[in-house]
């Protein structure tokens, strides 16, 4: 009988010691979790901080960081993913920078302006039209070619700009196209659904004659952001676009916005854009 008692004690001993030995160790690790400036749960990524300051895009910021253009609290930082705390002092090429307030400007673009920040051929750019809109550095979201008029959004909110230009978000774009001749009903049917343009599929969400107008006037809704895509769609079936006007972008319209003028988005419009899926 004696061996059995010894065996029983050996089995019971681990049960008593295991919970007592292990639990406090786990709790102790939790207590000493670091909360210093190196804690990755604090601050924002350095490339985002730079982009929010209006210096450049996030992608460009990564390049500048690697090249040694950025200092944090007087120390050179070349580490990708480095996080900046609210109390940090950030310098870009020796000049202090701070994240800017987000700005959202809607322009009703006139003809003969190109959608670039600047032009080496001295052509008029859309930036001239919004030069006095805000002190922050804003840039156009997407493009409208030189002869296309209508809605163009400007912002320094990189996250929203990316959402509005990425195809997966299916951002609505509605155009009023004027053609060089009446659009035949059979050709109108050809534009319903998918068409192949330059070897790639383009889905046309809706297309129709504009009510009360000649059949040279057509409304076409797409979500593709490809360059000159609306003009190419009509050229594909043998028509030339003589005028093109973007009348809706995302949920924004031209209501009460004359050609060549701009306005700030309302808080409701900004919220609605950010909720787009």
Phi, psi and omega per residue, in radians:
X1 nan -0.487 -3.082
X2 -1.063 -0.722 3.110
X3 -1.045 -0.589 -3.137
X4 -1.126 -0.689 3.138
X5 -1.121 -0.737 3.115
X6 -1.082 -0.721 3.132
X7 -1.091 -0.698 -3.136
X8 -1.121 -0.725 -3.141
X9 -1.140 -0.648 3.133
X10 -1.132 -0.622 3.138
X11 -1.281 -0.564 -3.072
X12 -1.391 -0.530 -3.060
X13 -1.040 -0.774 3.115
X14 -1.088 -0.614 -3.116
X15 -1.101 -0.623 -3.125
X16 -1.344 -0.636 -3.016
X17 -1.499 -0.527 -3.025
X18 -1.061 -0.934 -3.130
X19 -1.147 -0.550 -3.119
X20 -1.257 -0.584 -3.079
X21 -1.441 -0.622 -2.953
X22 -1.568 -0.718 -3.061
X23 -1.020 -0.870 -3.133
X24 -1.043 -0.563 -3.141
X25 -1.108 -0.770 -3.137
X26 -1.105 -0.772 3.138
X27 -1.099 -0.646 -3.111
X28 -1.131 -0.681 3.114
X29 -1.097 -0.694 3.141
X30 -1.127 -0.649 -3.100
X31 -1.178 -0.581 -3.052
X32 -1.705 0.244 3.079
X33 -1.003 2.257 -3.037
X34 -1.140 2.473 3.080
X35 -2.251 0.474 -3.127
X36 -1.407 -3.058 -3.140
X37 -1.108 -0.309 -3.141
X38 -1.437 -0.134 -3.133
X39 -1.119 2.101 -3.065
X40 -1.241 -0.173 3.108
X41 -1.396 -0.061 -3.116
X42 -1.924 2.664 3.029
X43 1.327 -3.093 3.101
X44 -2.158 2.759 -3.129
X45 -1.079 2.491 -3.063
X46 -1.052 -0.686 -3.133
X47 -1.134 -0.613 3.101
X48 -1.213 -0.707 3.108
X49 -1.008 -0.785 -3.130
X50 -1.151 -0.779 3.133
X51 -1.085 -0.715 3.111
X52 -1.140 -0.380 3.116
X53 -1.422 -0.066 3.079
X54 1.429 0.202 -3.119
X55 -1.304 -0.768 -3.075
X56 -2.954 -3.087 3.090
X57 -1.372 2.956 3.115
X58 -1.083 -0.748 -3.124
X59 -1.081 -0.758 3.112
X60 -1.148 -0.618 3.134
X61 -1.069 -0.690 3.106
X62 -1.007 -0.729 3.139
X63 -1.135 -0.788 -3.141
X64 -1.110 -0.653 3.115
X65 -1.096 -0.807 3.133
X66 -1.095 -0.571 -3.115
X67 -1.399 -0.085 3.090
X68 1.491 0.514 -3.113
X69 -1.576 -0.063 -2.982
X70 -2.139 2.352 3.047
X71 -2.148 2.487 3.058
X72 -2.154 2.118 -3.100
X73 0.950 0.679 3.081
X74 1.416 0.023 -3.128
X75 -1.982 2.402 3.121
X76 -1.150 2.308 3.122
X77 -2.140 2.117 3.089
X78 -2.117 0.130 -3.066
X79 -1.426 2.187 3.061
X80 -1.230 2.335 3.116
X81 1.581 0.001 3.121
X82 -1.024 2.406 -3.106
X83 -1.853 2.425 -3.081
X84 -1.834 2.316 3.103
X85 -1.589 2.743 3.141
X86 -0.996 -0.479 -3.109
X87 -1.530 -0.109 -3.103
X88 -1.265 2.618 3.042
X89 -1.858 2.058 -3.072
X90 -1.923 2.316 3.092
X91 -2.153 2.399 3.083
X92 -2.048 2.032 -3.057
X93 0.904 0.695 3.063
X94 1.486 -0.056 -3.125
X95 -1.941 2.299 3.137
X96 -1.154 2.448 3.119
X97 -2.253 2.710 3.094
X98 -2.453 2.560 3.095
X99 -1.043 2.361 -3.105
X100 -1.511 2.819 2.983
X101 -1.236 2.426 -3.121
X102 -1.235 2.351 -3.138
X103 -2.173 2.570 -3.098
X104 -2.453 1.931 -3.057
X105 -2.097 2.295 3.119
X106 -1.915 2.192 -3.127
X107 -2.010 2.434 2.952
X108 -1.669 1.629 -2.984
X109 -1.169 2.284 3.002
X110 -1.485 3.028 3.111
X111 -1.252 2.774 3.029
X112 1.255 0.415 2.994
X113 -2.113 2.361 3.141
X114 -1.701 2.612 -3.073
X115 -1.620 1.334 3.041
X116 -2.475 2.848 3.115
X117 -1.241 -0.630 3.101
X118 -2.727 2.876 -3.093
X119 -2.424 2.204 -3.102
X120 -1.332 -0.092 3.099
X121 -1.796 0.201 3.067
X122 1.104 0.449 3.044
X123 -1.396 2.742 -3.140
X124 -1.212 2.379 3.120
X125 -2.043 2.797 3.138
X126 -1.131 -0.384 -3.126
X127 -1.117 -0.493 3.100
X128 -1.128 -0.547 -3.075
X129 -1.341 -0.390 -3.124
X130 -2.022 0.319 -3.062
X131 -1.009 -0.576 -3.092
X132 -1.791 0.205 -3.071
X133 -1.257 -0.636 -3.083
X134 -2.850 2.720 3.100
X135 -1.393 -0.324 3.109
X136 -1.273 2.717 3.125
X137 -1.451 1.897 3.129
X138 -1.907 2.830 -3.133
X139 -2.532 2.713 -3.079
X140 -1.260 2.524 3.087
X141 -1.679 1.930 -3.069
X142 1.352 -2.880 -3.061
X143 -2.425 2.678 2.847
X144 -2.265 2.322 -3.108
X145 -1.215 2.987 -2.984
X146 -0.972 -0.689 -3.070
X147 -1.627 -0.002 3.114
X148 -1.627 2.382 3.135
X149 -1.872 3.011 3.015
X150 2.016 -2.786 -2.934
X151 -1.262 2.277 3.079
X152 -2.473 2.201 -3.113
X153 -1.715 2.458 3.069
X154 -2.131 2.484 3.108
X155 -2.818 2.917 2.948
X156 -1.985 0.261 3.098
X157 -1.603 1.641 -3.061
X158 -1.095 -0.639 -3.125
X159 -1.133 -0.768 3.124
X160 -1.180 -0.717 3.128
X161 -1.026 -0.734 3.124
X162 -1.113 -0.724 3.138
X163 -1.101 -0.734 -3.065
X164 -1.284 -0.320 -3.116
X165 -1.847 -0.214 -3.107
X166 -1.389 2.266 -3.086
X167 -0.990 -0.532 -3.050
X168 -1.160 -0.326 -3.126
X169 -1.540 -0.115 3.040
X170 0.887 0.836 -3.127
X171 -1.178 2.277 -3.057
X172 -1.272 2.320 3.046
X173 -2.336 2.089 -3.127
X174 -2.004 2.228 -3.089
X175 -2.079 2.573 2.949
X176 -1.835 1.957 -3.111
X177 -1.864 2.275 3.016
X178 -1.801 2.207 -3.051
X179 -1.824 2.829 -3.110
X180 -1.300 -0.205 3.068
X181 -2.752 2.926 -3.105
X182 -1.070 2.402 3.124
X183 -1.420 2.031 3.131
X184 -1.128 2.510 -3.116
X185 -1.022 -0.643 3.121
X186 -1.141 -0.659 3.107
X187 -1.237 -0.579 3.069
X188 -1.052 -0.722 3.132
X189 -1.112 -0.579 3.134
X190 -1.102 -0.408 -3.066
X191 -1.586 0.020 -3.109
X192 -1.557 1.968 -3.110
X193 1.850 -2.383 -3.090
X194 -1.648 2.473 2.979
X195 -2.280 2.719 3.122
X196 -1.802 2.040 3.134
X197 -2.092 2.067 -3.133
X198 0.920 0.734 3.062
X199 1.398 0.059 -3.126
X200 -2.159 2.522 3.141
X201 -1.288 2.410 3.020
X202 -2.232 2.177 3.136
X203 -1.657 2.187 3.098
X204 -1.692 2.013 -3.068
X205 -1.200 -0.686 3.140
X206 -2.807 2.594 3.062
X207 -2.672 2.420 -3.113
X208 -2.877 2.825 2.975
X209 -1.175 2.632 3.081
X210 -1.499 2.156 -3.053
X211 -1.015 2.318 3.099
X212 1.410 0.068 -3.133
X213 -2.044 2.795 3.053
X214 -1.027 2.815 -3.086
X215 -1.323 0.143 2.963
X216 -1.464 -0.204 -3.078
X217 -1.794 2.086 -3.006
X218 -2.294 2.430 3.019
X219 -1.757 2.319 -3.125
X220 -2.392 2.265 -3.115
X221 -2.001 2.218 3.134
X222 -2.416 2.952 2.987
X223 -2.153 0.027 3.083
X224 -1.239 2.532 3.115
X225 -1.932 0.248 -3.104
X226 -1.115 2.578 -3.073
X227 -1.068 2.244 3.088
X228 0.964 0.535 -2.993
X229 -1.150 -0.664 -3.133
X230 -1.136 -0.752 3.118
X231 -1.090 -0.699 -3.137
X232 -1.190 -0.575 3.115
X233 -1.081 -0.809 -3.121
X234 -1.289 -0.607 3.059
X235 -1.073 -0.557 -3.136
X236 -1.049 -0.540 -3.140
X237 -1.909 0.259 2.979
X238 1.651 0.361 3.134
X239 -2.099 2.671 3.087
X240 -1.963 2.327 3.090
X241 -1.481 2.091 3.137
X242 -1.603 -0.502 3.070
X243 -2.492 2.499 3.121
X244 -2.476 2.214 -3.068
X245 -2.303 2.178 3.081
X246 -1.528 1.990 -3.032
X247 -1.741 -0.326 3.075
X248 -2.428 2.347 3.030
X249 -2.344 2.099 -2.997
X250 0.995 -2.066 3.103
X251 -1.904 0.233 -3.069
X252 -1.663 2.489 3.130
X253 -2.196 3.021 -3.120
X254 -1.564 0.148 -3.069
X255 -0.955 2.234 3.112
X256 1.038 0.487 3.108
X257 -2.239 1.656 -3.109
X258 -1.105 2.752 3.121
X259 -1.018 2.320 3.114
X260 1.513 -0.040 -3.134
X261 -1.867 2.802 3.121
X262 -2.274 2.869 3.039
X263 -2.646 2.784 3.043
X264 -1.425 2.553 3.054
X265 -1.231 2.624 3.046
X266 -1.368 2.849 3.103
X267 -1.075 -0.610 3.111
X268 -1.144 -0.750 3.115
X269 -1.102 -0.719 3.127
X270 -1.102 -0.787 3.130
X271 -1.071 -0.729 -3.137
X272 -1.134 -0.684 3.108
X273 -1.138 -0.703 -3.126
X274 -1.217 -0.357 3.135
X275 -1.540 -0.083 3.106
X276 -1.038 2.402 -3.118
X277 -1.705 nan nan
